[in-house]
Amino acid sequence: MRRAWVGEGPGLAGIVRVFGIELHVDPLVVVFAVLYALAGSFWQWAFVFASLVVHEGSHAMAAAGFGHAVARISITPIGAVASLEGEIHSRPEAEAAVAMAGPMTSLILAALGYLLLLYGNADRDKVEFFVGANIALAIFNLIPAFPLDGGRVLRALMAEELGVASATHKAIALSRVIGIAITILGVAGFAARYFNLLVPALGLFIWIAAGRESESAAYAGLKSVMGKRASLRERGALPARLLAAAPDMVARDLLRKVTSSDFTIVSVIGAEGREIGRLSELELLEGISLLGPNAAVCEVLAGRKD
């Protein structure tokens, strides 16, 4: 799930709205539909496309349940992407639940298809394809790599202990390893005629997507702190935790240790083992904005006192 962004682009953006949600339809959807129809594979594409749309729709519904409105839904030839308002990764429990909604929905669709096989009279080949497609969609999305659902669940689980920024960096590193591994395995399998080119292409896709995610990773901690500032204003109180830090610690590294669930108070401990001052995570963020991310914690503390 990405933060909502509204702008001009190809398709029907800004023209079609459903229940207040901007609907962006890529013109390639029609092109792909025609091509698959001419190739005699229209129903296979339609089944996979519909499954992807429902999969993504479940993310949007789960996010709405956590108070994140859907600003835009983009429909492409390979599925749909919902753009949400707010930074859902600042709430690990919400990000994990929203991410898991997709694979669980795909498994439910597969189960419904299996029941239809057992008790219905539908075309067996088409239903079996539908069941297999949704099982494959669920399993693939559970791979712990960005931008897949499994990667977002992994970040959410690590964010509770490491903070959003550190968890994002570690999840990105694992995503790149997985992307390389799938690509190498896919190329070897293609050479041995076990796989087609789709497997290495998926590995390359994961590698590229992880790189894109890394571009915003540097701001993940900042977004998390800003989100808690808004929550503090709205709720009036938040759970807090105390974190001890050395005066010479780099502020950027300290920010990465800020967790998403609690409001962090930093106790700066001097060489004698005594506390020389305290910083809230909001004051740490303000210090970084004034002095830069490489400033020492003692400099941020001194700047606050001034």
Buried (B, 14 or more C-beta within 10 A) or exposed (E): BBBBEEEEEEBBBBEEEEEEBBBBBBEBBEEBBEBBEEEEEBBBBEBBBBBBBBBBBBBBBBBBEBEBEBBBBBBBBBBBBBBBBBBBBBBBBBBBBBBBBBBBBBBBBBEBBBEBBEEEEEEEEEBEBBBEBBBBBBEBBBBBBBBBBBBBBBBBBBBBEBBBBBBBBBBBEBBBBBBBEBBEBBBEBBEEEEBEEEBBEBBBBBBEBBBEBBEEBEBBBBBBBBBBBEBBEEEEEEEEEEBEBEBEBBBBBBBBBBBBBBBBBBEBBEEEEEEBBEBBBBBBBBBBEEBEBEBBBBBBBBBBEE
